[in-house]
Amino acid sequence: MLLENRVAFVTGAASGIGAAAARALASEGAHVVVTDRDGAGAEAVARAIRDAHFSADALELDVTDDAGLRAAIAGAASRHGRLDILCSHAGIQVEGKLEDVSVEGMDASWAMNVRSHFVAAQAALEPMRSQGGGSVIITSSNSGVQYDRGMIAYCTTKHAVLAMTRQMAADYAKENIRFNALCPGFIDTPFNRGFELQMGGRDKLEAYISDAIPMGRFGTVQEIAEGVVFLASDRSSFMTGHALVIDGGECI
């Protein structure tokens, strides 16, 4: 197994990409701390992992609570004796152009899409440093390497988190703490609701997927989870500061 005896902490893991990432990390031997503000959903994912004879526990966590996020990461490292992988995935999508998005909407986007990743990465530093390294995977988006019309809050924050991830990678490479960004394209999950609203409905989104994405389809959560496993494992041991775009060619 690629991740045997390692400990992973995953945020936003009650559904969608986060849940698939948690399952994939566990299937490769990691003990996974499954976290989400939906505590029941996080526990359901952890239970399914255990039922498959892998290792996981769950925690209800709001990543916009700085103190709670720091305590949760420190507590996981203390309970399990190490922290090898941080998959900081939780995010929010607020649709709209400049005139449509309130200051509160931009602040909410910044709090979850940038600040929470910053706080989580800070909290992961001490245990990773003490054990000689680790892998931090922060979810951006392919919107972090291109621009989506009518999505100012989302695109701004996704570009910002990509820059932040690269800066952290440069600062901590000599300590063997790797920072990489995960940049999914359109994956068929409820998270696309903002794009559906912006485009005028599910049928319009599906037409866009068919026409604008070279591969002509949505990606699957399993395909993104494979990218998470790669970034978490020694198969990417010489990779840091990278934006791993998995989007069917949309940003080409």
C-alpha positions in Angstrom: 0.0 0.0 0.0 1.2 3.5 -0.9 0.3 5.1 2.4 0.7 2.4 5.0 1.1 3.7 8.6 0.5 7.3 7.6 -2.1 9.6 9.1 -4.2 11.9 6.9 -6.5 14.8 7.9 -9.2 15.7 5.4 -11.6 18.7 5.5 -14.9 18.9 3.6 -15.0 15.1 3.6 -18.7 14.3 4.2 -19.5 14.2 0.4 -18.2 14.7 -3.1 -14.5 15.0 -3.8 -13.6 15.2 -0.1 -15.4 11.9 0.7 -13.8 10.2 -2.3 -10.4 11.4 -1.3 -10.9 10.1 2.3 -11.9 6.7 1.0 -9.0 6.6 -1.5 -6.4 7.6 1.1 -7.7 4.9 3.5 -7.7 2.2 0.8 -4.0 2.9 0.4 -3.3 2.2 4.1 -3.6 5.6 5.7 -5.6 6.3 8.9 -7.9 9.1 7.8 -9.4 11.7 10.1 -12.6 12.6 8.2 -13.9 16.1 9.0 -16.8 18.2 7.9 -19.2 20.7 9.4 -21.8 18.0 8.7 -20.7 15.8 11.6 -23.2 13.0 10.7 -22.0 13.0 7.1 -18.4 12.8 8.2 -19.2 9.9 10.5 -21.0 8.1 7.7 -17.9 8.3 5.5 -15.7 7.1 8.3 -18.0 4.2 9.1 -18.0 3.2 5.4 -14.2 3.2 5.4 -14.1 1.0 8.6 -16.8 -1.3 7.1 -14.4 -1.8 4.2 -11.7 -2.9 6.7 -9.7 0.3 6.5 -9.0 2.9 9.2 -10.8 6.1 9.9 -12.4 8.3 12.6 -14.6 11.4 12.2 -14.9 14.8 13.6 -17.4 17.6 13.2 -15.5 20.7 12.2 -16.2 24.2 10.8 -13.0 25.2 9.1 -13.9 28.9 9.5 -13.4 28.5 13.2 -9.7 29.2 13.4 -9.2 28.0 17.0 -11.3 24.9 16.4 -9.4 24.1 13.2 -6.0 24.4 14.9 -7.2 22.3 17.8 -8.6 19.6 15.6 -5.3 19.2 13.6 -3.1 19.3 16.7 -5.4 16.8 18.4 -5.3 14.4 15.5 -1.5 14.6 15.4 -1.3 14.0 19.1 -3.8 11.1 19.2 -2.2 9.3 16.3 1.4 10.2 17.0 2.0 11.9 13.6 0.4 13.8 10.7 1.7 12.9 7.3 -1.0 14.3 5.0 -3.3 17.4 5.2 -5.9 17.4 2.5 -7.5 20.9 3.0 -10.4 20.6 0.7 -13.4 22.5 2.1 -14.6 25.4 0.0 -17.5 27.6 -1.0 -18.8 28.8 -4.4 -20.5 32.2 -4.5 -21.6 33.0 -8.1 -21.9 36.5 -9.6 -20.1 39.4 -11.3 -18.7 42.4 -9.4 -22.1 44.1 -9.2 -23.9 40.9 -8.0 -21.6 39.8 -5.2 -22.0 41.5 -1.8 -19.0 42.3 0.4 -20.3 39.6 2.7 -20.2 37.1 -0.1 -16.6 38.0 -0.9 -15.7 37.8 2.7 -17.3 34.4 3.1 -15.5 33.2 0.0 -12.1 34.5 1.3 -12.7 32.9 4.8 -13.3 29.4 3.4 -11.4 29.3 0.2 -8.2 31.0 1.4 -8.0 31.7 5.1 -9.1 28.3 6.3 -6.3 26.7 4.1 -3.8 29.1 5.6 -4.8 28.3 9.2 -4.9 24.5 8.5 -1.4 24.6 6.9 0.0 26.6 9.8 -1.4 24.0 12.2 0.1 21.1 10.2 3.6 22.6 10.2 4.7 21.6 13.7 3.9 17.9 13.5 5.2 17.6 10.0 8.4 19.4 10.9 9.0 17.3 14.0 8.7 14.1 12.0 10.8 15.3 9.1 8.2 16.1 6.4 4.7 15.7 5.1 2.4 16.5 2.2 -0.1 19.4 2.2 -2.7 19.3 -0.5 -4.9 22.4 -0.9 -7.9 22.4 -3.1 -7.9 25.3 -5.6 -9.8 24.7 -8.9 -9.1 24.9 -12.6 -10.7 28.4 -12.0 -7.4 29.1 -10.3 -5.6 28.8 -13.6 -8.2 30.5 -15.9 -11.2 32.8 -15.5 -14.8 32.0 -15.4 -17.3 34.7 -16.5 -19.5 35.9 -13.7 -17.6 34.2 -10.9 -15.5 37.0 -9.4 -15.5 35.8 -5.8 -14.7 32.2 -6.7 -12.0 32.9 -9.3 -10.3 35.5 -7.1 -10.0 33.2 -4.1 -9.0 30.2 -6.2 -6.2 32.2 -7.8 -5.1 33.5 -4.4 -4.9 30.0 -2.8 -2.8 28.8 -5.7 -0.3 31.7 -5.2 -0.3 31.0 -1.4 0.3 27.3 -1.9 3.3 28.0 -4.2 4.7 30.5 -1.7 4.5 27.9 1.1 6.1 25.3 -1.1 9.1 27.6 -1.7 9.4 28.4 2.0 9.3 24.8 3.3 10.8 22.7 0.6 14.1 22.3 2.5 12.2 20.8 5.4 10.6 18.2 3.1 7.2 19.6 3.7 5.5 19.6 0.3 2.7 21.9 -0.7 0.7 21.2 -3.9 -2.6 22.5 -5.2 -5.4 20.3 -6.5 -7.3 21.9 -9.4 -10.4 20.0 -10.4 -12.6 21.0 -13.3 -16.2 20.2 -13.6 -16.9 17.1 -11.4 -20.5 16.0 -11.1 -21.3 16.9 -7.5 -23.8 19.3 -5.8 -20.9 21.8 -5.6 -21.8 22.8 -9.2 -25.0 24.5 -8.0 -23.4 28.0 -8.3 -22.4 27.3 -11.9 -25.9 26.0 -12.6 -27.4 29.2 -11.3 -25.0 31.3 -13.2 -25.6 29.4 -16.5 -29.3 29.3 -16.1 -30.0 25.6 -15.1 -28.6 22.1 -15.2 -29.4 21.7 -18.9 -27.3 24.7 -19.8 -24.4 23.4 -17.7 -24.6 20.1 -19.4 -24.5 21.8 -22.8 -21.4 23.7 -21.7 -19.7 20.6 -20.5 -20.4 18.9 -23.9 -19.2 21.8 -26.0 -16.4 23.4 -24.0 -14.5 20.5 -22.4 -12.4 18.6 -24.9 -13.2 15.3 -23.3 -16.9 16.2 -23.5 -17.9 15.0 -20.0 -17.9 15.7 -16.3 -15.0 14.2 -14.3 -15.7 11.7 -11.5 -14.9 12.1 -7.8 -12.8 8.9 -8.1 -10.6 10.5 -10.8 -9.9 13.5 -8.6 -9.2 11.2 -5.6 -6.5 9.4 -7.6 -4.8 12.8 -7.9 -5.0 13.2 -4.1 -3.4 9.8 -3.5 -0.6 10.7 -6.0 0.1 14.0 -4.2 0.0 12.4 -0.8 2.3 9.5 -1.7 6.0 9.1 -2.4 5.1 8.9 -6.1 5.2 12.7 -6.0 8.2 13.0 -3.7 10.0 15.5 -5.9 6.9 17.6 -6.6 6.1 20.7 -4.7 4.5 24.0 -5.6 2.6 22.3 -8.4 -1.0 23.0 -9.6 -2.4 19.5 -10.5 -5.1 20.3 -13.0 -7.6 17.5 -13.6 -10.3 19.0 -15.9 -10.7 17.0 -19.1 -8.7 19.7 -21.0 -11.1 22.6 -20.2 -8.3 25.1 -19.4 -6.4 24.3 -22.6 
